[in-house]
Amino acid sequence: AKRHRAKFFLERGAEPHLVTRDVSRLFLGSNYQCAQCHDHPLIEEYKQHDYYGLFAFVGRTSQLGDRRRKVASLSEKAD
């Protein structure tokens, strides 16, 4: 029943920039993709530090997989 939570990350290959972009769009209602490189020139609330704050949170997640069994799972990095 909890698989749908992991599926969000696994469908994106647990790639932190993709997950950050999609989380900001889907759950925050803001597209922070532009803020990956710079503060938004027209929307004052879209700051680069906001993007990387969210990125730091999702960046701790990585994808582990077993190609022979075609199984993938998520893990939290122990930084």
C-alpha positions as CSV (number, residue, x, y, z in Angstrom):
1,A,0.0,0.0,0.0
2,K,3.0,2.3,0.5
3,R,4.4,1.6,-2.9
4,H,2.8,4.7,-4.4
5,R,5.1,6.9,-2.3
6,A,8.2,5.3,-3.6
7,K,6.8,5.1,-7.2
8,F,7.0,8.9,-7.4
9,F,10.8,8.8,-6.9
10,L,11.4,5.6,-8.9
11,E,9.5,6.8,-12.0
12,R,12.1,9.7,-12.1
13,G,15.0,7.4,-11.4
14,A,15.5,9.1,-8.0
15,E,17.3,11.9,-10.0
16,P,17.3,14.8,-7.5
17,H,16.9,17.6,-10.0
18,L,13.9,15.9,-11.6
19,V,12.3,15.2,-8.3
20,T,12.9,18.7,-7.0
21,R,11.4,20.2,-10.2
22,D,8.3,17.9,-10.0
23,V,7.8,18.3,-6.2
24,S,7.9,22.1,-6.6
25,R,5.4,22.0,-9.5
26,L,3.0,19.4,-8.1
27,F,3.0,20.0,-4.4
28,L,4.1,23.7,-4.0
29,G,2.4,25.0,-7.1
30,S,5.6,26.8,-8.2
31,N,8.0,25.9,-11.0
32,Y,11.5,26.2,-9.5
33,Q,13.2,24.8,-12.5
34,C,14.5,28.2,-13.5
35,A,15.8,28.8,-10.0
36,Q,18.2,25.9,-10.5
37,C,20.6,28.3,-12.2
38,H,19.6,31.8,-11.0
39,D,16.9,33.7,-9.1
40,H,13.9,34.3,-11.4
41,P,14.2,37.7,-13.1
42,L,10.4,38.4,-13.0
43,I,9.1,36.5,-10.0
44,E,10.7,37.8,-6.8
45,E,9.6,34.7,-4.7
46,Y,11.5,32.2,-6.9
47,K,15.0,32.2,-5.4
48,Q,17.9,29.9,-6.1
49,H,18.3,29.2,-2.4
50,D,14.7,27.9,-2.3
51,Y,15.4,25.4,-5.1
52,Y,18.6,24.1,-3.4
53,G,16.8,23.9,0.0
54,L,14.3,21.5,-1.6
55,F,17.1,19.8,-3.6
56,A,19.0,19.1,-0.4
57,F,16.0,17.4,1.1
58,V,15.3,15.1,-1.9
59,G,19.0,14.7,-2.7
60,R,19.4,12.4,0.3
61,T,17.3,9.8,-1.5
62,S,19.0,7.3,-3.9
63,Q,17.8,4.4,-5.9
64,L,19.1,0.9,-5.4
65,G,18.4,-1.8,-7.9
66,D,19.0,-5.4,-8.8
67,R,19.0,-5.6,-12.6
68,R,18.8,-9.4,-12.7
69,R,15.6,-9.4,-10.6
70,K,14.4,-6.1,-12.1
71,V,13.7,-4.7,-8.6
72,A,14.3,-1.2,-7.5
73,S,14.1,0.3,-4.1
74,L,14.8,3.6,-2.4
75,S,17.4,4.4,0.3
76,E,18.4,7.4,2.3
77,K,22.0,8.4,2.1
78,A,23.9,8.5,5.3
79,D,25.8,11.7,4.6
